[in-house]
Amino acid sequence: MDDVASQFLATNQTTLNLAVALLLGAIIGLERGWDAREQKSGERIAGIRTFSLIGLLGGISVVLAQEITVWAFPVLLLSVVAMAVVGYSERLDHIRNFSITGMVGMVLTFCFGAIAVAVDPVIATTAAVITAIILDNKEEIHGWVHKLKANELDAALKLLVISVVMLPLLPNERMGPGGALNPREIWWMVVMIASISFVGYFAMRVAGTS
């Protein structure tokens, strides 16, 4: 009886996760469709329906990989990549306006669908929403990059070095007299102070000194 209940719950969870995969595709597809709303039907590569199905396909690929063959996921992933390349190549031939962003979005949608089923639907949902926000703010991001100064880019890269590269290398253990010093904790303080200063500077740049 317990085995039947467990199997029932597992089946329902899989169905729910597949629904989440479909929804994630719809979220990204909604943004992509809105972005291409002024294009003619023959010029649009993929919209909400296509992206929804791609997300669902990503989830189904995991189910097939678990139940039938592990090759299901890579084969279906490569199929989506091939479809994206062909579709956007055709678009390039017709309108001479090519962006790899949409193609990457299709592949990511497939991966998010797979993550929703294989790993965690919450993680997949978070990643999909962030992706949709990035896609939707194309003009704002490009405008910000154009306004970025060389010294600001240099400062951002240095902050990444001290926080992402150097911090993990420091020992996380007590040293010195009475074990009063911990190199990683001290460097954490350095990273926090530098990050606050960095964020404050860019907040001033965005909002102005007023």
VENKATA-V489133 format. One record per residue. N is the residue number from 0. RES is the residue in one letter. PSI is psi in radians with two decimals (none if undefined). NEAR is the number of other ideal C-beta (glycine too) atoms within 10 Angstrom. D_LAST is the distance of its C-alpha to the last C-alpha in Angstrom with 2 decimals. Layout:
n,res,psi,near,d_last
N,RES,PSI,NEAR,D_LAST
N,RES,PSI,NEAR,D_LAST
//
This chain:
n,res,psi,near,d_last
0,M,-0.73,5,68.86
1,D,-0.65,6,65.90
2,D,-0.70,7,65.96
3,V,-0.75,8,65.88
4,A,-0.74,9,62.94
5,S,-0.73,10,61.03
6,Q,-0.67,10,61.77
7,F,-0.78,10,60.70
8,L,-0.70,10,57.36
9,A,-0.72,10,56.82
10,T,-0.77,10,57.66
11,N,-0.65,10,55.28
12,Q,-0.72,12,52.48
13,T,-0.75,16,53.10
14,T,-0.74,12,53.06
15,L,-0.75,13,49.78
16,N,-0.63,22,48.24
17,L,-0.65,21,49.54
18,A,-0.68,14,47.91
19,V,-0.75,24,44.58
20,A,-0.74,32,45.15
21,L,-0.75,21,45.79
22,L,-0.69,18,42.64
23,L,-0.72,31,40.47
24,G,-0.66,30,41.94
25,A,-0.64,20,41.21
26,I,-0.86,20,37.50
27,I,-0.66,26,37.14
28,G,-0.59,24,39.56
29,L,-0.77,16,37.60
30,E,-0.76,20,34.53
31,R,-0.70,25,36.80
32,G,-0.69,18,38.64
33,W,-0.68,13,35.55
34,D,-0.58,17,34.31
35,A,0.39,16,37.75
36,R,-0.45,9,38.25
37,E,-0.08,8,38.65
38,Q,2.65,15,41.20
39,K,2.76,9,44.88
40,S,-0.60,7,46.91
41,G,-0.26,9,48.66
42,E,-0.30,13,45.45
43,R,2.28,18,43.96
44,I,-0.83,18,45.03
45,A,2.47,25,44.10
46,G,-2.65,19,42.48
47,I,-0.64,17,42.37
48,R,-0.81,12,46.15
49,T,-0.78,19,46.55
50,F,-0.64,27,43.72
51,S,-0.78,23,45.05
52,L,-0.60,18,48.47
53,I,-0.74,29,47.17
54,G,-0.78,32,45.48
55,L,-0.70,24,48.74
56,L,-0.65,21,50.73
57,G,-0.74,31,48.77
58,G,-0.74,29,49.75
59,I,-0.60,20,53.33
60,S,-0.61,26,53.60
61,V,-0.76,23,53.07
62,V,-0.78,18,55.71
63,L,-0.67,17,58.12
64,A,-0.60,19,57.45
65,Q,-0.59,14,58.23
66,E,-0.50,9,61.26
67,I,-1.15,9,62.87
68,T,2.48,10,61.73
69,V,-0.26,10,58.86
70,W,-0.20,11,58.83
71,A,-0.77,17,57.44
72,F,-0.95,21,53.80
73,P,-0.62,11,53.83
74,V,-0.81,13,56.01
75,L,-0.61,20,53.81
76,L,-0.80,17,50.64
77,L,-0.57,10,52.19
78,S,-0.72,13,53.24
79,V,-0.73,19,49.67
80,V,-0.79,14,48.53
81,A,-0.74,10,51.40
82,M,-0.73,18,50.61
83,A,-0.77,22,46.98
84,V,-0.80,14,48.04
85,V,-0.79,11,50.67
86,G,-0.80,17,48.45
87,Y,-0.42,19,45.58
88,S,-0.70,11,48.13
89,E,-0.70,13,49.62
90,R,-0.70,20,46.22
91,L,-0.68,12,45.72
92,D,-0.53,9,49.14
93,H,-0.73,10,48.34
94,I,-0.02,12,44.83
95,R,0.63,7,44.00
96,N,1.78,9,40.62
97,F,2.33,13,40.55
98,S,2.30,12,38.00
99,I,-0.18,10,39.16
100,T,-0.81,14,36.49
101,G,-0.67,20,38.72
102,M,-0.75,21,41.69
103,V,-0.66,13,39.89
104,G,-0.67,24,38.73
105,M,-0.78,27,42.38
106,V,-0.73,17,43.51
107,L,-0.67,19,40.75
108,T,-0.74,33,41.72
109,F,-0.78,28,45.29
110,C,-0.68,20,44.23
111,F,-0.68,28,42.11
112,G,-0.69,32,45.19
113,A,-0.72,24,47.28
114,I,-0.66,24,44.91
115,A,-0.57,31,44.93
116,V,-0.71,25,48.70
117,A,-0.52,17,49.37
118,V,-1.37,12,46.54
119,D,2.13,13,44.18
120,P,-0.48,21,42.96
121,V,-0.78,11,39.75
122,I,-0.78,12,38.90
123,A,-0.73,26,39.86
124,T,-0.78,18,37.79
125,T,-0.81,12,34.65
126,A,-0.70,16,35.21
127,A,-0.72,26,35.94
128,V,-0.76,14,32.84
129,I,-0.73,10,30.63
130,T,-0.78,19,32.63
131,A,-0.67,19,32.17
132,I,-0.75,10,28.38
133,I,-0.78,13,28.41
134,L,-0.64,19,30.77
135,D,-0.41,16,28.80
136,N,0.70,12,25.51
137,K,-0.89,12,27.18
138,E,-0.74,8,24.92
139,E,-0.74,9,21.69
140,I,-0.78,12,23.31
141,H,-0.69,10,24.68
142,G,-0.69,11,21.44
143,W,-0.70,13,19.75
144,V,-0.70,9,22.83
145,H,-0.51,7,22.76
146,K,-0.20,10,19.24
147,L,2.29,13,20.28
148,K,2.80,9,21.06
149,A,-0.71,7,24.34
150,N,-0.52,8,23.03
151,E,-0.71,14,20.89
152,L,-0.71,11,24.09
153,D,-0.72,10,26.05
154,A,-0.69,16,23.86
155,A,-0.72,13,24.20
156,L,-0.66,9,27.94
157,K,-0.66,12,28.29
158,L,-0.69,16,26.66
159,L,-0.64,11,29.20
160,V,-0.82,11,31.98
161,I,-0.42,14,31.38
162,S,-0.63,17,30.93
163,V,-0.62,10,33.40
164,V,-0.91,9,35.95
165,M,-0.69,13,36.22
166,L,-0.83,16,35.63
167,P,-0.36,10,38.68
168,L,-0.33,9,40.88
169,L,2.49,14,40.46
170,P,2.41,9,43.20
171,N,1.20,11,42.43
172,E,2.73,10,44.83
173,R,2.43,12,45.04
174,M,2.99,11,45.89
175,G,-3.04,9,46.41
176,P,2.11,6,47.91
177,G,0.27,7,48.37
178,G,0.65,9,46.43
179,A,-0.30,8,43.14
180,L,2.34,12,41.31
181,N,1.90,16,40.49
182,P,-0.70,16,39.14
183,R,-0.69,13,37.56
184,E,-0.70,11,35.81
185,I,-0.74,11,34.47
186,W,-0.55,17,33.22
187,W,-0.72,15,31.62
188,M,-0.71,9,29.49
189,V,-0.78,13,28.59
190,V,-0.76,16,27.67
191,M,-0.78,11,25.54
192,I,-0.77,10,23.58
193,A,-0.68,15,23.17
194,S,-0.75,13,22.14
195,I,-0.75,10,19.46
196,S,-0.72,12,18.05
197,F,-0.84,15,18.42
198,V,-0.71,11,16.81
199,G,-0.70,10,13.79
200,Y,-0.81,12,13.47
201,F,-0.51,15,13.83
202,A,-0.68,10,11.46
203,M,-0.66,11,8.68
204,R,-0.67,14,10.55
205,V,-0.81,9,10.77
206,A,-0.41,8,7.51
207,G,2.80,7,5.43
208,T,-0.31,5,3.82
209,S,none,4,0.00
//
